[in-house]
Amino acid sequence: MRVTWDQVFAWRLARQFVTRPAASSVPELVGRLCGVQAQVTSAAETAVALRSAAPEDGALVRELSNGALIKTWAMRGTLHAMTPAGAAAVLPLIASARTWEKPSWQRTFGATPAEVAALTEVVGAILADAELTREELVEELLSDKAFHKLGEELRSGWGALLKPLAWQGALCHGPARGNKVTFTSPARLIPDWQALPEPDAAAPAAITAYLGAHGPATPETFDAWLSRNSLRKTTVRGWFAELGDTLTPVEVEGRTGYVLTEHADELAATEPTASVHLLGPFDQYVLGPGTGDTELLPKAHRASVSRTAGWIAPIVVVDGRIAGTWELEGAEVVVSMFDGAALPKKLDVAADRVARAAGLDSIRVRAA
């Protein structure tokens, strides 16, 4: 099966509710995207609002509060809002990389595998019936002398020592307490939460969900999205192989990947059309394939999108490809097109969607 990149991008835009904002629920939308990055809560809200037929202020946070979504450290060690089923699919795979057992990780964060195992057990017990701020959790842990040397890392806002616990299902974020983060157990927060499955059992759901939004893709692309290529290549390829006829190989202008067989005819029949969209910071449209995908994002402009300290800029998407960045300044969308290109036609329509998502009555567009 052969398709063009124009077809792939048009298909992805439709699958990800960009071409037509979804009338579905927020959990359905988040599930389709395989989660939304939530390091910055406002960015996650923007991702949902831009894809919603009737955007509502704080819609994602409400779903987190009622247990329909879970916020936890997941793909690439970053915070994501996910459906419980989505989290249960990816967390065992990320945990199976055992990154905390690597000497480089131990040197950086000062914890041995045995200490991480002890933390996992103790934190799981503490949070089974509690919802604690970081300070409260650390105070509880430091009452045990065994954890005293880890105090500085445990207090760090980066949460490096807590990520392995999240991947193993021992903790997740709870409802914010004012401007403070809280932690609790997924089993306490999510109705009917089950123990995480083994990686081999979880892999099919994780791979099919990913390909349903970001295909066609290779095992390597999937692992880059999932764990920054921390898993064994043979393991990931084996998971893909075990899906058998569920997957269809696709050649896209010389690059071969996989799409779900149930989507193959739909992809082949996709007719690319001219389009302009404005997507927010940390958007899954670029995070799914990664900023290193030069078909999506020209190599010369990667630094404009993937900025210092891990910031992923809001993007201008023209005919499926990233063609610039933008910022919202008051009631103005300030657009920076790559290579000094002129502002694209129909940008006002895309800006109107930004206005609805941001709750603005009107909005202006200007070049940077």
N, C-alpha and C positions, 0 to 999 in steps of 0.2 A: 504494500500500500504506500503510495506516494502522495504527499500534500506539500503545499507551499507554506512559508512562514506567515504570509498574509492570512492564509486560512487558519493556521494555528492561533495567531493572535486574536483574530475575530472570534474564534470558538472560545478561547479562554475568557475574553471580555464578556461574552454571553453567559458562560458557565458561572462566572464570578459576580453576576448581577450588576455589571458595570454598564453594559449596553442598555439594559432595561432595569431600572431599580426594582427590587423584589417586593412583592406584596406579602412574602412569607414572614414568619416570626424571626426574631433576633437569634434564637438558638439555631434555627434552620440555616440562617444566613452564615452564622459563625461556623457551623458544622461544614457547610459547603466549602468555606475558605480554608478548612483545616486549622481553625483558630485565627485570632487576630492578635498581633503583638501588642502587649499592654504595658510595656515599660513606662510609657507615657499614657495615662488613662484617656486624655483628650484625643490622642491619636487613634486609639481603639474606637472611641465614640464616633470620630470622623469617618473611619472606615465603614462602620455600620450605617451611619446616617446617609452617606453618599450613595449607598446601595438600597436604601429603603424608600418605598413609594410614599410613605408618610413619616418622615423623620420625627423622632421625639427626643427632646432633651433628656440626657441621662438614661437612655433606653438600655444600654449595655450594663451599666452599674446596677440597675434594677434587677436585671436577670441574674447578675452575680449575687445579689442580696437574697433572692428567693431560691437559690440553689439550682436554677436551670443551667447556669454556666459555672465554671470553676476557673479561678485565676491561680496560676502556678508557674514555676520555672519549668520550661519545656524545651522546645526546639532551640538548639544552639546556645543553651544556657540562658535564654532570655524569657522574661515574663510574658505569658500568653493568656488570654481569655479563651476558653475552649468549652465544648460540650463535655459532659462527663464521659461519654462514650469515646470521644476523640482523645481525651486525656488518657483513658485506659488503654487506648491503642498505641499511642506513641511513647508513653513513659517507660514501659518495660524495655522497649528497643533502645532508648537513650541510656537507661540504667545498665543495659547489658554491655555497653562500651567500657564500664568500670573505670572511667577517667580518673577517679580519685585514687586509684591504685597505681597510677603511673608515677615514677620518681619525680618527674618535673612538677606535677601537681602537688606532691607531698612537700617538695622543697619550697614551692611558692606559698602554700597555705599552712604548712606546719602541722598537718594532721596525718597520722598513719591510717592505713585501712582499718586496723583494729579500733582506732579512736572514732572513725566515721561510723563503723558498725555499732559502737557503743552509743554514739550520739543518736543514731537512727532509732535504737531501741528505747532510749530514755525519752527523747522528744516525742516519739509516738505515744508513749504512756502518758506524758504530761498533757499532750494536746487532745487525747481521746475524749476528755470531758471539759476542755477549756478553750478559751479564745484569748490569746495573750498578745500584747504588743511585743516588739523586739526586745525592749528593755526588760519587760516582765519575764519573757522567756529566758533571756540571758541570765537574769538574776536567779531564776530557778536552777539553771544548769550550773552556775558557778557556786552554788551551795555544795556541789560535789567537787572535791579537790582534784579529781581525775581530769576535770575540764578547765582548770585554772589557766593553763598555758595557752588555751584557745580563746581566751576572753576577747582579745583585740579583734581577731578575725570574726568571732561571733557577733560583735557589735557593728561590724562593717556593713554599710548600706548596700554593698555589692552582693552580700549573701552567699559568698563562695562556698562556705562550709554547709550552708543550708540547701544548696542545690541538689547534692546527691540524696538528701533526705526527701526532697520533693519528687525526684525521679523514682524513688522507691515507694512513693505513696504514703510517707510518714507525716507530711505536712503540706499545706497549701495556704494561700492567703484567705483570711477571713474578711468580714466587712470592716471598712476603715473606721477607726475611732477618732473622729475629728480629722486632723491631718496626719494621724499616725497609722502605720500599717499594723494589721494584726495577723496572727497565724493560728491555724487550727488544723484539725485532722479532716481529710476529705470524707471519711466515714461519718464524722459528726455533722459536716456541712451539707453533704449531698444525699438526698433520699435514695435508698437502695444501692448505695456505693458498695461495690464488691472488691475483694482482694484483687490486686493486679494479676493478669494472666502471665504465663511464661512468654518470653519473646517470640518463639516460633508460633505460638497460638495468636499473639497479638498482631504479628506482621501483616497478614492479609488485609485486615481492616485498615491499618495505617497506610499501606501502599495503595489500596484502591481509593481511599479518600483523597490521597495526594494526587493521584493521576486523574481523578474526577474533576479537579480544579486546575491542575498545572501540567497535565500531560500535553503532548507526548514527552516522556522524560526517561532518562537512563537510571539504572541503579545508583550510579555515582552522583547524579544530580539529586536524587532522593536523599541519599546519605548526607550530602553537603547541606541540604535544607534541614535535615533532622539533627545531625550531630557534628557538623563541620568535618565530615569524613573521618570520624573517630572509630567507626565500626570496621571489622574485617571485610574487605571487598568480597571475599568468597562467601561470607555469610549473607551479605545483602543480595548478591547475585543469586544465591540459593533461594532466598525468599521470593524473588521475582520468578525464578524458574518453577517453583512449586505452584504458582498461580496458573500455570499451563495455559489452557485455551481461554481463560478469563482475560488474558492480555493479548493484544495484537501488535506486532512490530510495525513501526511506521518510519518511512524515510522522509526526512524534511530537508530537502535541498542538500543532500549529502550527509546529513547527520541522522543517525538511527536512534529511535527511542521506542517507548511503549505507550499505548493508550488502552483504556478499558475496551474490551471487545464490544460491549453494549453501546459504546460511544463512537465506534469506528465509522459507521455509516453517516452519523450526524456530522462528524468532523470532515469526512470526504465531501459531503454535500454543502458545507459552509461556503457561502459566497462573501468574500471580503467587501466591505463598503467603507467609504470615507467616514472617519469619525474623529472627534476631539473630546478628550476627557481630562478632568483634573482630579487626581487622586491624592489623598493626604499623606502625611509622613508615616514611615514604617508600614507602607501598604503591602498587602500580601501579593498584589499583582507583580511586584518586583522581588519581594522576599522569597516567593515560591521557587522561581527558577534561579534566583540569586543575582546580585549586581554584577557578577562576572560573566553573565551571558551576553556576549557581544552582539547577538542578533537582536536582543531586546534593548540593550543599552550600549551605545558606542563606547569602545574602550577609552577613547580620548576624553569622554565626559563622565566617566565613572566617579571621579572625585567630586564632581558637582552634586551627585546624588548620595554617594556613600561618603559621608563627611567625618570629621574628627570626632573622637569619643563615641563612635558607633551610631551617630545620628544619620537617619535616612530621610532625605528631604522630600517634601511634597513634589509630585511629578506631573508634567504635562505629557499626555499620551496621545500621539497623532497616528491614526491608522494602526494602532496596536503597539507602536514603538515609542520609547521614551525620547522626547524631543526637547525637553526643557524642564525647568523647575519653577515653582511659584511660592509666594508667601501671602498670607492674609494680613493686611495692615489696616486695621479699623474696618471700613466698608470698602476697601480696595483689594483686588487681587492683582498682585505685582508679579509679572511674568518675566522670566529670564529664559529666552529660547537659546538653544545651542547654536554656536557659530554665528550669532547675530541675526538669525533668521527672523523674518517678519512674523507678527502674531498670526496664528492660523484663523481661517474662517470658522464660524460657529463656536468660537471661544466664549462668546457671550452666553450661549446656551449652557455650556459647561459651568460657567461662572454662576449662573442662576441656580444650578444644583448646589453649588457651594453655599450660596446665600441661604437656600432652604435648610441645608444641613446645619448651618451656623445660626439659624434663627434670625437672619437679617431681612429687613423689608426690601432692601435694594442693594446693589453692589456695582462697583465700577471696575473696569479692567484697564490696566496700563502696563506698558513695557518698563522693565527695570532701567 
